[in-house]
């Protein structure tokens, strides 16, 4: 999945721009978290040294309580996260001063079980290639695919149809399992020695770095036989 990574959410303007996106869902570098505005609920997944922790904040009837909480924290995601980390969810968490902004506001802490959940550090900018390398490695292939610098994508195995995004996602977590080798005008992509796809490189094709950085997060789903 392609996920936008923002450096921060520390001002009213940044929050409004985020929520005006078609899908208000992004990773944030500082503090390291996944921000997801789902209808009336703000969901924050925080990454640290241990397992991720998820906070779900909002109301069943309106998005106003979540907005009021953000406003109370001076539109600072860092301040909101700092406050959430001090809450004792073993007691009546709604009595806490941080959450005392709206009677309909609910707060829940949980451990996410998403199989493809990765911190912002797992995602990074993959700059377009300026020239084709003499010898292809995983980094070069990731940059090529992330910036769509190719044409004529072709699946080479009928029983395993793969798109470029699926290959890119798996490359991010399992770089050592992939090989790339020129074959005539095409570049073949092999998984553990088996050629699964091929393409024709085109460095002048579309790139993804316009108006911000589109980044890739999450592992692929390929399994060895």
C-alpha positions, 0 to 999 in steps of 0.5 A: 500500500502506498502511504503518505509520510508527513514530517509532523502535524503541529498546526491547524493548517497542517491538520486541515490539509491532512483532513481534506485529503481523499483519505485522511490516513498517513504516517507521521515522522515525529512523533512516530505514529499512524494517524487515521481519521475514521468518520467520527473517530481519530485513531492514533497508532504509536510506535516505540521500542515495544509493540505499537499502541493504538488509541481510538478517540471520538464519538459515535454521533459527531467528529466535533469531540475529536476536533475539540481534543486536537484544538485543546492540545493547540493543534499539536500531535506531539502534545496530544500523544504526550498527554495520551501516554500519561493516561491510566486506562485502568480507571475512569479515563474520561475524568482525565483533564486532557479528555474533559473537552466533550461529554460524548468523547470516548477513549480506548487503548488497544494493541493493534493486530494489523499484520502489515503495520510498520513504523514511519522509519520502515518507509522512506523516500525512494528517489527516481533513478537518473541512470540505469545501474551497471548491475541491478540490486534491490535498492535500484529496483525499489527506486525504479518501481516506486517512481514508475520508471518503466513500461510494459509490465508483464507477469511471467507466471500465469499462476502468480499474477503480480503487479508492481506495487505487490513486488515493491512491497515485498522488496521492502521487507524481503530484499534478499529474496529478489534478483533483477537481471537484464534479458534483452530489452527487458528487466526480469524480476525473480523471486528466489531464482524464479522469474515472476515479472519483467518490464522495460525500463523508462527513466523518463516515465511518471515519477511519484515525487510531485507535490509531496512524497509518496512512500511505501509501507508494509510488507508483501505477501509472497510465500515460498512453496 
